């Protein structure tokens, strides 16, 4: 690409100028053509058993926490499930145990939100039962100063081990894998958190955190997926889930292309073994 542009500026022949401009445009077009439409499943995802949790047109399948309908503060805007005002957290109608969840998220400057899992609707708030995949503007929000509360961490318990978060206003790709209590957080193609829910290590971390005051925190092994209303604008899209059946014990490994909004599924490996 650099060589083409250099030739473009150095060249004095007008016909060659036009040819080079056309070549650059065709190259850019071919890159963009690789991006599948948002809020759709690729053939590979369909074959792997993924289902859409959000179709980009309606919020069907989502409702307010301990509510029957979607709060007015959440809207579908330009294909994104967007928090635009107050209304509280929202949850899926369905509950999930072992699964692989894919989500694209974009947070506003200084913004904060989260993706919680294994949420039950008994307590006053979703975070009293469900661990949280942190969604955050690391650069501007105060939580970005603490490794335990930066983007993709298991909030206040396990820090993200790699710094791969894109800044506010850009799309990030999250993946959460839970298989028989083994949990992985992925961000933009990199595994950044791994732990075993209910293990001795987990219990010690919970006991020394603010979650120790909520006796149901982290105890459910099945529950709703929850998107957090933390008072800031946040957008979600490409929300997809694959249920991992008890006999499977496998996980999909994803690779994010440089110019692709969505991951590509190369192959299936035994759970816990990744390249």
TORVO-875752 format. One record per residue (C-alpha): residue in one letter; chain; x, y, z. Coordinates in Angstrom, 2 decimals, decimal comma. Layout:
- A|A|X|Y|Z .
...
***
This chain:
- X|A|0,00|0,00|0,00 .
- X|A|2,84|2,42|0,88 .
- X|A|4,60|1,63|-2,39 .
- X|A|1,42|2,32|-4,35 .
- X|A|0,84|5,66|-2,62 .
- X|A|4,50|6,65|-3,11 .
- X|A|4,26|5,87|-6,80 .
- X|A|1,04|7,87|-6,93 .
- X|A|2,65|11,04|-5,62 .
- X|A|5,87|10,64|-7,62 .
- X|A|4,20|9,89|-10,92 .
- X|A|3,46|12,69|-13,42 .
- X|A|1,44|10,70|-15,95 .
- X|A|-2,29|11,51|-15,53 .
- X|A|-3,46|8,16|-16,88 .
- X|A|-1,28|6,34|-14,40 .
- X|A|-2,59|8,64|-11,67 .
- X|A|-6,14|7,53|-12,42 .
- X|A|-5,12|3,88|-12,56 .
- X|A|-3,40|4,06|-9,19 .
- X|A|-6,38|5,81|-7,58 .
- X|A|-8,66|3,07|-8,88 .
- X|A|-6,31|0,38|-7,56 .
- X|A|-6,30|1,92|-4,09 .
- X|A|-10,10|2,19|-4,06 .
- X|A|-10,48|-1,43|-5,14 .
- X|A|-8,09|-2,53|-2,42 .
- X|A|-10,04|-0,68|0,28 .
- X|A|-13,33|-2,02|-1,06 .
- X|A|-12,05|-5,61|-0,99 .
- X|A|-10,97|-5,19|2,64 .
- X|A|-14,38|-3,88|3,65 .
- X|A|-16,13|-6,64|1,70 .
- X|A|-14,69|-9,17|4,15 .
- X|A|-16,72|-7,70|7,01 .
- X|A|-20,00|-9,61|7,43 .
- X|A|-23,14|-7,65|8,29 .
- X|A|-23,54|-6,84|11,98 .
- X|A|-25,98|-8,80|14,12 .
- X|A|-25,89|-11,81|11,82 .
- X|A|-24,34|-15,27|12,11 .
- X|A|-21,61|-16,43|9,78 .
- X|A|-21,85|-19,93|8,32 .
- X|A|-19,08|-21,03|10,68 .
- X|A|-20,96|-19,65|13,69 .
- X|A|-24,16|-21,38|12,61 .
- X|A|-22,29|-24,65|12,25 .
- X|A|-20,80|-24,20|15,73 .
- X|A|-24,27|-23,77|17,22 .
- X|A|-24,35|-20,03|17,91 .
- X|A|-27,65|-18,18|18,29 .
- X|A|-28,30|-14,44|18,18 .
- X|A|-29,34|-12,81|21,44 .
- X|A|-29,93|-9,51|19,64 .
- X|A|-31,05|-9,06|16,02 .
- X|A|-30,25|-5,36|15,73 .
- X|A|-33,87|-4,45|15,03 .
- X|A|-35,75|-5,11|18,25 .
- X|A|-34,88|-5,79|21,88 .
- X|A|-36,90|-8,99|21,90 .
- X|A|-35,45|-11,43|24,42 .
- X|A|-34,32|-8,65|26,78 .
- X|A|-36,11|-6,99|29,70 .
- X|A|-35,30|-5,00|32,79 .
- X|A|-33,86|-6,78|35,82 .
- X|A|-36,86|-8,01|37,85 .
- X|A|-39,12|-6,38|35,25 .
- X|A|-41,37|-7,70|32,50 .
- X|A|-40,46|-5,17|29,81 .
- X|A|-37,43|-3,26|28,56 .
- X|A|-36,76|0,00|30,45 .
- X|A|-37,20|3,21|28,45 .
- X|A|-33,54|4,05|29,01 .
- X|A|-32,47|1,28|26,62 .
- X|A|-33,09|1,74|22,88 .
- X|A|-32,21|0,01|19,63 .
- X|A|-30,35|2,67|17,64 .
- X|A|-28,62|2,01|14,31 .
- X|A|-28,41|-1,70|15,03 .
- X|A|-26,99|-1,23|18,52 .
- X|A|-28,59|-2,02|21,89 .
- X|A|-27,89|1,32|23,55 .
- X|A|-28,20|2,68|27,06 .
- X|A|-29,42|6,25|26,53 .
- X|A|-31,00|7,04|29,91 .
- X|A|-31,91|5,70|33,31 .
- X|A|-33,83|2,48|33,69 .
- X|A|-31,54|-0,04|35,29 .
- X|A|-29,79|-3,22|34,19 .
- X|A|-31,30|-5,47|31,53 .
- X|A|-31,24|-9,28|31,35 .
- X|A|-31,91|-12,02|28,86 .
- X|A|-35,19|-13,89|29,09 .
- X|A|-33,27|-17,15|29,07 .
- X|A|-30,81|-18,58|31,58 .
- X|A|-27,50|-20,20|30,67 .
- X|A|-25,08|-22,53|32,44 .
- X|A|-22,07|-23,46|30,29 .
- X|A|-21,74|-21,30|27,20 .
- X|A|-19,63|-19,18|24,90 .
- X|A|-20,82|-15,58|24,62 .
- X|A|-19,67|-13,07|22,00 .
- X|A|-20,38|-9,34|22,36 .
- X|A|-19,15|-6,18|20,68 .
- X|A|-19,20|-3,15|22,97 .
- X|A|-18,45|0,55|22,69 .
- X|A|-18,42|2,86|25,68 .
- X|A|-18,65|6,65|25,81 .
- X|A|-15,80|8,80|27,19 .
- X|A|-15,50|8,25|30,95 .
- X|A|-18,10|5,49|30,52 .
- X|A|-18,67|2,40|32,64 .
- X|A|-20,85|-0,67|32,14 .
- X|A|-20,50|-4,40|32,46 .
- X|A|-21,59|-7,83|31,25 .
- X|A|-22,71|-10,06|34,11 .
- X|A|-23,41|-13,78|33,94 .
- X|A|-25,10|-16,43|36,09 .
- X|A|-27,41|-13,68|37,37 .
- X|A|-30,45|-14,59|39,48 .
- X|A|-33,34|-12,18|40,01 .
- X|A|-33,88|-12,67|43,72 .
- X|A|-31,63|-9,98|45,30 .
- X|A|-32,06|-6,24|44,86 .
- X|A|-29,39|-5,93|42,15 .
- X|A|-27,83|-8,15|39,51 .
- X|A|-24,29|-7,76|40,85 .
- X|A|-25,31|-9,44|44,10 .
- X|A|-25,24|-12,79|42,28 .
- X|A|-23,45|-12,42|38,95 .
- X|A|-19,72|-11,88|38,34 .
- X|A|-18,98|-9,02|35,96 .
- X|A|-16,93|-8,65|32,80 .
- X|A|-15,94|-5,00|33,13 .
- X|A|-16,80|-2,61|30,28 .
- X|A|-14,90|0,65|30,73 .
- X|A|-13,12|3,66|29,31 .
- X|A|-9,76|2,76|30,86 .
- X|A|-8,19|6,10|30,05 .
- X|A|-10,73|8,44|31,61 .
- X|A|-12,77|6,56|34,21 .
- X|A|-11,44|6,29|37,76 .
- X|A|-11,79|2,49|37,70 .
- X|A|-9,10|2,45|35,02 .
- X|A|-6,49|3,26|37,67 .
- X|A|-6,94|-0,14|39,35 .
- X|A|-5,96|-3,32|37,51 .
- X|A|-8,79|-5,19|39,23 .
- X|A|-11,40|-2,90|37,69 .
- X|A|-10,04|-2,17|34,22 .
- X|A|-11,81|-3,34|31,07 .
- X|A|-12,33|-7,12|30,73 .
- X|A|-11,37|-7,82|34,34 .
- X|A|-13,61|-10,00|36,48 .
- X|A|-14,62|-6,92|38,39 .
- X|A|-12,72|-6,43|41,66 .
- X|A|-11,52|-10,05|41,68 .
- X|A|-9,29|-10,94|38,71 .
- X|A|-7,37|-8,35|36,65 .
- X|A|-7,02|-8,44|32,89 .
- X|A|-3,50|-9,73|32,20 .
- X|A|-3,05|-7,92|28,87 .
- X|A|-3,67|-4,33|27,77 .
- X|A|-5,58|-4,75|24,52 .
- X|A|-8,61|-2,51|25,10 .
- X|A|-9,49|0,03|22,42 .
- X|A|-10,31|3,58|23,56 .
- X|A|-13,75|5,04|24,19 .
- X|A|-15,71|5,51|20,99 .
- X|A|-14,22|2,41|19,32 .
- X|A|-15,67|-1,10|19,18 .
- X|A|-14,19|-3,83|21,36 .
- X|A|-14,89|-7,52|20,94 .
- X|A|-15,57|-9,53|24,11 .
- X|A|-15,81|-13,27|24,55 .
- X|A|-16,84|-15,03|27,75 .
- X|A|-16,49|-18,79|28,01 .
- X|A|-17,90|-20,75|30,93 .
- X|A|-17,56|-24,52|31,00 .
- X|A|-18,39|-26,41|34,19 .
- X|A|-17,30|-23,48|36,35 .
- X|A|-14,13|-22,72|34,41 .
- X|A|-14,37|-19,10|33,23 .
- X|A|-12,42|-17,21|30,57 .
- X|A|-12,63|-13,53|29,60 .
- X|A|-11,33|-12,60|26,17 .
- X|A|-10,83|-9,12|24,70 .
- X|A|-10,08|-8,38|21,06 .
- X|A|-8,83|-11,89|20,41 .
- X|A|-6,69|-12,22|23,56 .
- X|A|-7,47|-14,28|26,66 .
- X|A|-7,04|-11,87|29,56 .
- X|A|-8,74|-13,57|32,55 .
- X|A|-9,07|-17,21|33,57 .
- X|A|-10,41|-18,66|36,82 .
- X|A|-12,49|-21,44|38,35 .
- X|A|-15,67|-20,18|39,97 .
- X|A|-16,20|-21,83|43,34 .
- X|A|-12,58|-22,89|43,72 .
- X|A|-10,54|-22,28|46,88 .
- X|A|-8,78|-19,36|45,19 .
- X|A|-12,11|-17,88|44,10 .
- X|A|-13,57|-18,20|47,58 .
- X|A|-10,56|-16,45|49,12 .
- X|A|-10,80|-13,56|46,68 .
- X|A|-14,53|-13,15|47,29 .
- X|A|-14,00|-13,29|51,07 .
- X|A|-11,56|-10,37|50,89 .
- X|A|-13,74|-8,25|48,58 .
- X|A|-16,92|-6,22|48,91 .
- X|A|-18,82|-9,24|47,60 .
- X|A|-18,38|-11,03|50,91 .
- X|A|-21,46|-9,18|52,17 .
- X|A|-23,73|-10,89|49,63 .
- X|A|-24,11|-14,57|50,44 .
- X|A|-25,45|-15,46|46,97 .
- X|A|-22,67|-13,81|45,00 .
- X|A|-21,05|-16,23|42,56 .
- X|A|-23,03|-19,17|43,90 .
- X|A|-25,46|-19,76|40,99 .
- X|A|-24,17|-22,10|38,29 .
- X|A|-26,86|-21,02|35,87 .
- X|A|-28,52|-17,67|35,27 .
- X|A|-29,27|-14,70|33,04 .
- X|A|-26,85|-12,64|30,99 .
- X|A|-27,04|-9,03|32,21 .
- X|A|-25,99|-5,71|30,64 .
- X|A|-25,30|-3,11|33,29 .
- X|A|-26,72|0,40|33,49 .
- X|A|-23,98|2,33|35,28 .
- X|A|-25,28|5,76|34,30 .
- X|A|-23,29|6,16|31,08 .
- X|A|-23,97|5,70|27,40 .
- X|A|-22,85|2,29|26,17 .
- X|A|-23,62|0,37|22,99 .
- X|A|-23,75|-3,38|22,37 .
- X|A|-24,10|-5,38|19,16 .
- X|A|-23,28|-8,81|17,69 .
- X|A|-24,50|-10,51|20,87 .
- X|A|-24,25|-14,24|20,21 .
- X|A|-24,24|-17,32|22,39 .
- X|A|-23,40|-20,99|21,99 .
- X|A|-24,55|-23,36|24,70 .
- X|A|-21,89|-25,88|25,70 .
- X|A|-23,62|-29,16|26,42 .
- X|A|-22,35|-31,29|29,33 .
- X|A|-20,84|-33,92|27,06 .
- X|A|-18,99|-31,48|24,79 .
- X|A|-16,15|-30,14|26,97 .
- X|A|-14,78|-28,08|24,08 .
- X|A|-14,45|-24,41|23,29 .
- X|A|-14,13|-22,49|20,05 .
- X|A|-10,89|-20,66|19,44 .
- X|A|-11,19|-17,30|17,68 .
- X|A|-8,77|-15,21|15,69 .
- X|A|-9,59|-11,58|14,94 .
- X|A|-8,63|-10,41|11,47 .
- X|A|-6,95|-7,03|11,14 .
- X|A|-9,72|-5,58|9,02 .
- X|A|-12,67|-7,59|10,27 .
- X|A|-15,28|-6,56|12,81 .
- X|A|-16,04|-10,18|13,61 .
- X|A|-13,88|-13,17|14,60 .
- X|A|-13,15|-16,14|12,39 .
- X|A|-13,55|-19,67|13,74 .
- X|A|-10,57|-21,78|12,71 .
- X|A|-11,01|-25,02|14,63 .
- X|A|-12,09|-26,74|17,82 .
- X|A|-9,53|-27,62|20,49 .
- X|A|-9,91|-29,36|23,85 .
- X|A|-11,15|-26,90|26,47 .
- X|A|-8,36|-24,89|28,07 .
- X|A|-5,82|-25,51|25,27 .
- X|A|-5,38|-22,47|23,06 .
- X|A|-2,89|-21,08|20,64 .
***
